[in-house]
Amino acid sequence: MTDSTLNVTINQHAHCLPAGASLADAVQASGISPPFAAAVNLQFVPKSQYSAHLLKTGDRIELISPITGG
């Protein structure tokens, strides 16, 4: 890793993002399709905050799609 990249985990898979990346960047990198909820280090982040939530190396991101049915 250099100062220009971040190593994060998205849904238990390692990803390398550019320094200064936000949760919105991680969502885009994951390729997930809505609807989903997002958490960083087990803390829910509202969709309105994705662009403002800056990531740090080592952050664990979970993108969770709803499950329907019984």
C-alpha positions in Angstrom: 0.0 0.0 0.0 1.1 3.5 -0.7 -0.2 6.9 0.6 -2.3 7.1 -2.6 -4.4 4.0 -1.9 -6.6 2.5 0.8 -7.0 -1.2 1.6 -10.6 -2.0 2.7 -12.8 -5.0 2.9 -16.2 -5.0 1.0 -18.4 -7.9 1.9 -15.4 -9.9 3.1 -13.4 -9.3 -0.1 -10.3 -7.1 -0.2 -10.4 -4.0 -2.3 -7.9 -1.3 -3.0 -9.4 2.2 -3.4 -7.8 5.6 -4.1 -6.8 7.7 -1.1 -9.7 10.0 -0.1 -12.3 7.4 -1.3 -15.8 7.7 0.2 -18.4 5.0 0.9 -20.0 6.1 -2.5 -16.7 5.1 -4.2 -16.7 1.7 -2.5 -20.4 1.1 -3.5 -19.5 1.8 -7.1 -16.4 -0.4 -6.9 -18.5 -3.3 -5.5 -20.9 -3.2 -8.5 -23.9 -3.9 -6.2 -27.4 -3.0 -7.4 -30.0 -1.2 -5.3 -31.8 -1.8 -3.0 -29.2 -2.3 -0.3 -28.1 -1.0 3.1 -24.5 0.0 3.9 -22.5 -0.3 7.1 -18.9 0.6 7.8 -17.3 -1.1 10.8 -20.8 -2.4 11.8 -22.2 1.2 11.9 -25.1 1.9 9.5 -24.5 4.8 7.1 -27.6 6.5 5.6 -27.6 6.7 1.8 -27.5 10.5 2.1 -24.1 10.3 3.8 -22.3 7.9 1.3 -20.4 10.6 -0.5 -19.5 12.4 2.8 -18.3 9.2 4.6 -14.6 9.0 3.9 -12.9 5.7 4.3 -9.7 4.7 6.1 -7.4 1.8 5.5 -8.8 -1.3 7.3 -12.4 -0.3 7.1 -14.8 -3.2 6.8 -17.8 -2.3 4.6 -20.9 -4.5 4.4 -23.4 -3.9 1.6 -26.5 -5.9 2.4 -29.4 -6.5 0.1 -32.9 -7.3 1.5 -34.1 -10.9 1.4 -37.8 -11.4 0.6 -39.9 -14.4 1.1 -40.8 -16.6 4.1 
